[in-house]
Amino acid sequence: MAAVQGVSLDLPAGSVSALIGPNGAGKTTLFALISGFIVPDSGSIAFDGEDVTGTPPHVMARRGMTRTFQIVQPFAAQTVRENIAVGAHLHCAGRAEALAQAEAVAQRVGLGPQLDKPAGDLTVAGRKRLELARALATRPRLLLLDEVLAGLNPQEVSEMLPVVRSIADGGVTVLMIEHVMQAVMHLASHVWVLAQGKLIAAGTPGEVTREPAVIEAYLGHGTAARLAAKAAA
């Protein structure tokens, strides 16, 4: 069985879109295909109107497509500033320039006061912000966020929403994999729903969350009918 099959997405420049679905639906695999970590057996990936199928991730990053990872793995012994500078070196030849850009990016994601702290000392929320900052430092035009809010408490989620919104408002196209529906409802203008490697719904957040197929995928067979019967009673 194919991990992802027959999936077609079209991301308008400057938009925030979301990819949702139950665990094991193929969402992270799709990100790996889009960003060049996996070469598809069939189909194609286009970026800025050009076929980039099979292009290596480092080349995609230089072209302006960057992704984050659900499991954050910073260079624990290095400072926050140095971690972010790793991403900045994609376009900054000199160390001083990369470190200066790292500081600017840290301010954007709320890590300014922690620039000189070892990355290993950050909280889960801090590490999530660091993962976001490292991706931003590469100067992306398309940013793929893989559960950047996973593991955060409700207050931390609320504090991260304006950070993601500000990135999009700055001209970066964002596609996010997310289970936190608060974020999807607040940020995304369009949502695709993936289940068992196939798209089962697409539309606005309000539209897809009312789709019977989506309710079934998340809550189990027969749930949509039971909810409809309860609402009609």
C-alpha positions in Angstrom: 0.0 0.0 0.0 1.3 3.4 -0.9 1.9 5.9 2.0 0.5 8.8 -0.1 -1.4 8.4 -3.3 -3.4 10.6 -5.6 -2.8 13.8 -3.6 -2.8 17.1 -5.3 -2.4 20.5 -3.5 -2.2 24.0 -4.8 -0.8 26.6 -2.4 -1.5 30.3 -3.2 1.4 32.5 -2.5 1.1 34.3 0.8 -1.5 32.0 2.2 -1.7 30.0 5.4 -3.1 26.5 4.7 -3.3 23.4 6.9 -3.0 19.7 6.4 -4.9 17.6 8.9 -5.8 14.0 9.5 -5.5 11.2 12.0 -2.2 9.8 13.1 -0.6 7.6 10.4 -2.5 9.4 7.6 0.6 10.2 5.6 1.0 13.9 6.4 4.6 13.9 7.4 5.4 11.6 4.4 3.8 14.1 2.1 6.0 16.9 3.6 9.0 14.7 3.0 7.9 14.3 -0.6 7.3 18.0 -1.1 10.6 19.1 0.4 12.8 16.5 -1.3 13.6 14.1 1.5 11.7 11.4 -0.4 11.5 11.0 -4.1 8.0 10.0 -5.3 7.4 6.9 -7.3 5.0 8.8 -9.5 3.6 12.3 -9.8 5.4 15.6 -9.6 6.2 18.5 -7.3 6.2 22.1 -8.7 7.5 25.2 -6.9 7.2 28.6 -8.5 6.0 27.0 -11.6 9.0 24.8 -12.1 9.2 21.0 -11.7 11.4 20.3 -8.6 10.5 16.6 -8.2 13.4 14.8 -6.5 15.4 17.9 -5.9 17.5 17.4 -2.7 16.4 19.2 0.4 19.4 21.5 0.6 18.8 22.7 -2.9 15.1 23.2 -2.1 16.1 25.3 0.9 18.3 27.5 -1.2 15.4 28.0 -3.6 13.1 29.1 -0.8 11.3 26.0 0.6 12.1 25.0 4.2 10.4 22.6 6.6 10.4 22.0 10.4 10.4 18.7 12.1 7.9 17.4 14.7 10.7 16.0 16.8 12.9 19.0 17.6 16.7 18.2 17.7 18.7 21.3 18.4 22.4 21.4 18.9 22.0 21.2 22.6 25.5 22.4 23.7 25.3 25.4 21.4 23.5 28.6 22.3 20.2 29.6 20.8 22.0 32.3 18.7 24.4 29.7 17.3 21.6 27.2 16.5 19.7 29.8 14.5 22.9 31.0 12.8 23.2 27.5 11.3 20.2 28.2 9.2 21.4 31.7 8.4 24.6 30.4 6.9 22.6 29.2 3.9 22.7 32.8 2.7 25.3 34.4 4.9 29.0 33.7 4.1 30.4 35.2 7.2 29.9 34.2 10.8 29.3 37.8 12.0 26.5 38.3 9.5 24.9 34.9 10.3 25.0 35.7 14.0 23.4 39.1 13.4 20.6 37.6 11.3 20.1 35.0 14.0 19.5 37.7 16.6 16.9 39.4 14.3 15.1 36.1 13.7 15.1 35.3 17.4 13.4 38.6 18.1 10.7 37.7 15.6 9.8 34.4 17.4 10.1 35.6 20.9 13.5 34.1 21.7 15.4 37.4 22.1 16.0 37.2 25.8 17.3 33.6 25.5 19.9 34.1 22.7 22.9 33.2 24.9 21.2 30.2 26.6 22.3 26.7 25.7 19.6 25.2 23.4 19.5 22.1 25.7 18.2 24.3 28.5 15.1 25.4 26.7 11.6 24.3 27.6 9.5 22.4 25.1 7.9 25.7 24.0 11.3 27.3 23.7 12.6 24.4 21.5 9.5 24.7 19.3 10.3 28.4 18.8 13.9 27.5 18.1 12.9 25.0 15.4 10.8 27.7 13.8 13.6 30.2 14.1 16.1 27.9 12.4 13.8 27.5 9.5 13.1 31.2 9.2 16.8 32.0 9.2 17.0 30.3 5.8 14.8 33.0 4.4 12.0 30.8 3.1 9.2 31.8 0.8 7.4 28.5 1.5 7.5 27.2 5.1 6.3 23.7 5.9 5.5 23.5 9.6 5.2 19.9 11.0 3.2 20.1 14.2 5.0 23.2 15.5 2.4 23.4 18.3 2.6 19.8 19.5 3.3 19.4 23.2 2.4 22.9 24.1 -0.2 23.8 26.7 -3.2 26.0 25.8 -1.5 29.3 26.9 1.7 28.4 24.9 -0.5 27.6 21.9 -2.2 31.0 22.2 1.2 32.7 22.4 2.5 31.0 19.3 -0.5 31.8 17.1 0.4 35.5 16.5 4.0 34.4 15.8 2.9 32.1 12.9 0.5 34.8 11.7 3.2 37.4 11.6 5.4 35.1 9.5 2.6 34.8 7.0 1.9 38.6 7.1 5.6 39.1 6.3 5.0 37.4 2.9 5.9 33.7 3.7 3.5 31.1 2.4 2.8 28.6 5.2 1.5 25.0 5.0 1.1 23.5 8.5 0.5 20.0 9.7 -1.5 20.4 12.9 -3.7 18.5 15.3 -4.4 21.6 17.4 -7.7 22.7 15.8 -7.6 26.0 17.6 -4.6 26.9 15.4 -6.2 25.5 12.2 -9.4 27.5 12.8 -7.6 30.7 13.6 -4.8 30.6 11.0 -5.7 28.6 8.0 -7.8 29.9 5.1 -7.8 26.5 3.4 -7.6 22.9 4.8 -6.9 19.6 3.3 -7.7 16.4 5.1 -5.6 13.3 4.6 -6.6 9.8 5.7 -4.8 6.5 4.8 -2.7 8.4 2.3 -5.6 9.9 0.4 -7.3 13.3 0.4 -10.8 12.9 1.8 -11.9 16.5 2.1 -10.8 20.1 1.3 -12.2 23.5 2.0 -12.3 26.1 4.7 -11.8 25.0 8.3 -15.5 25.3 9.0 -16.4 23.3 5.9 -14.1 20.3 6.5 -14.9 19.9 10.2 -18.5 19.4 9.2 -17.7 16.7 6.5 -19.0 13.3 7.5 -15.9 11.6 6.1 -13.7 13.8 8.3 -15.7 13.0 11.4 -15.5 9.3 10.6 -11.7 9.5 10.0 -11.1 11.1 13.4 -13.8 9.6 15.5 -14.6 6.2 14.0 -17.1 4.5 11.7 -20.7 5.4 12.4 -19.9 8.6 14.4 -21.2 11.0 11.8 -24.6 9.3 11.6 -24.9 9.2 15.3 -24.1 12.9 15.7 -26.6 13.7 12.9 -29.3 11.7 14.6 -28.6 13.3 17.9 -28.8 16.8 16.4 -32.1 15.9 14.7 -33.7 14.5 17.9 
